[in-house]
Amino acid sequence: MRIGLAGAGVLGRLLAWQLSRAGHAVTVFDPAPGPQAPPTGQLGAVQHAAGFTAAGMLSPVAELDNAGPDIARLGWRSLALWREVADTLRAEGCTTPLFAQHGSLMVAHSADLGAARRVLARLETAPTLSADLPPPRPLDRAALAELEPALAPGLHAWLLPGEAQVMPREMLAALAEHAHGVDWRWGCRVERVEPGALHIEGLGVLPFDLAVDVRGLGARTKPTPPRPNTVRPEPVEGLSHSGQEGLQQAQPERNALQATDLVSRVRGVRGEIIWLHAPGVNLQRPVRLLHPRHRVYIVPRPGNLFVVGASEIESEDRSPVSLRSAVELMAAAHSAVPELAEARIVHMEANLRPALPDNEPHTHTEPGLLRINGLFRHGWLLAPALVQDALVGTGLPPAPLRGFSPPVPEGGHSLGPGEARSSAVLVNSPH
Ligand SMILES: Cc1cc2nc3c(=O)[nH]c(=O)nc-3n(C[C@H](O)[C@H](O)[C@H](O)COP(=O)(O)OP(=O)(O)OC[C@H]3O[C@@H](n4cnc5c(N)ncnc54)[C@H](O)[C@@H]3O)c2cc1C
């Protein structure tokens, strides 16, 4: 099948890689100058895929604080899929660390315990948690010191077993590099996507058997009026087969909108992050600080790097990181990991998360057309499950991945420090 993809972000590259492995002829269009990650070491604003800016946290349980049970379920499925994607890429010769699964931690200072307990109560009463996902496991002082000695003594802590992280820049690069046979058209902006055709700026209309719109915020267009006297095939919309029912009940108004109209309402939600370089500071897993005012996490990356993020601001301002965000993020990170005091600030970045009015992802399929958008703050968390469902929905089941069985803790069994699954793609702890 000839498939034209608009957008080479998280969704676009994952789709291109999957579809090319399944033997399809894939062409990808993106205005970016090339596949490479944008340069670091700048303190300015950027205009590239949100996927490059992301921290790469895969936190379905912790995100229950911000999202519904469908998101958590999809995210839990995606964890296993990311692991298989990383294993497959490793088997295809990729040597860069792409994925790590050591669980994650939620921590709180004593003064903020009230706020932390409210978050935990929300998590513990979420229907998904008790049914499908392992609940947070409280850690005493000794257990925390053993697990993460760099954390401030006296912090209250909960381990979220099974949570994971991807290395966004490396994963995006690896997916593009290993998507063999894909025709990448960099520097090409897609103006419109319709069934069986992409409208490319300066090139005109190109026909495809399947046109795919995964442009994130770039998909925003003026709503097009319905075509009169045309019989449109019934669209299949929703999160997934399992999530569709709940979504339709919860948001009937969204189903009244045509896919193009809904996607035209995509908005950007500003997020800011800071990269720290701190040789000698060791963190094995992402740490999320529960705080009454800020949601701050610290994510260890290879090379003694730590990504501290992220603000969430209802604004499409792409200007550089503000002083207020920088101070709040860094103060919170320092309070949780005092050894970061001597870290060097090596990079700051602001970008926009593509979000729909209800902050839920949206998949639309009809003959000749697939659109996925609105991944908001969960793009990495949700992409593999959304892509899998979408490909099945379009009758294009993805090629099997060469992975191992998903490392889902059974019966709430927690991953202890010595129990982290071994894999060549696991990130080594920074030294
Ligand atoms: C600060 C920050 C932190 C985040 N942290 C996390 C996290 O820890 N975990 C998580 O799960 N998610 C996180 N996210 C969210 C995640 O990055 C997004 O949800 C995800 O990138 C959305 O994927 P996408 O493919 O839809 O869009 P994008 O990744 O934005 O990709 C869209 C692509 O479309 C291209 N494009 C745009 N316009 C056009 C056009 N006209 N024609 C062709 N191509 C076009 C763009 O160049 C881009 O390559 C974070 C986001 C931010 C900003």
The ligand as a Gaussian input file, in Angstrom:
#p B3LYP/6-31G(d) Opt

LIG

0 1
 C        7.977000      20.141000      28.038000
 C        7.263000      18.884000      27.590000
 C        7.412000      17.735000      28.338000
 C        6.751000      16.560000      27.948000
 N        6.954000      15.419000      28.671000
 C        6.309000      14.286000      28.316000
 C        6.537000      13.090000      29.040000
 O        7.346000      13.055000      29.977000
 N        5.834000      11.978000      28.691000
 C        4.944000      11.987000      27.648000
 O        4.319000      10.964000      27.398000
 N        4.744000      13.104000      26.917000
 C        5.397000      14.250000      27.221000
 N        5.206000      15.392000      26.496000
 C        4.172000      15.385000      25.440000
 C        4.660000      14.826000      24.107000
 O        5.880000      15.433000      23.730000
 C        3.607000      15.114000      23.024000
 O        2.361000      14.636000      23.458000
 C        3.986000      14.388000      21.727000
 O        5.188000      14.916000      21.235000
 C        2.892000      14.529000      20.674000
 O        3.307000      13.741000      19.560000
 P        2.836000      14.097000      18.083000
 O        3.538000      13.167000      17.173000
 O        1.359000      14.207000      18.042000
 O        3.356000      15.606000      17.864000
 P        4.835000      16.149000      17.738000
 O        5.797000      15.312000      18.486000
 O        4.779000      17.615000      18.089000
 O        5.155000      16.009000      16.170000
 C        4.424000      16.717000      15.187000
 C        5.255000      16.727000      13.914000
 O        4.462000      17.282000      12.867000
 C        5.272000      18.166000      12.122000
 N        4.418000      19.144000      11.443000
 C        3.863000      20.263000      11.979000
 N        3.190000      20.927000      11.010000
 C        3.313000      20.191000       9.878000
 C        2.832000      20.361000       8.563000
 N        2.072000      21.426000       8.208000
 N        3.147000      19.431000       7.632000
 C        3.909000      18.335000       7.962000
 N        4.383000      18.145000       9.209000
 C        4.091000      19.054000      10.146000
 C        6.195000      18.782000      13.149000
 O        7.360000      19.344000      12.536000
 C        6.516000      17.572000      14.004000
 O        7.637000      16.880000      13.509000
 C        5.887000      16.562000      26.808000
 C        5.782000      17.723000      26.047000
 C        6.470000      18.883000      26.414000
 C        6.344000      20.121000      25.577000

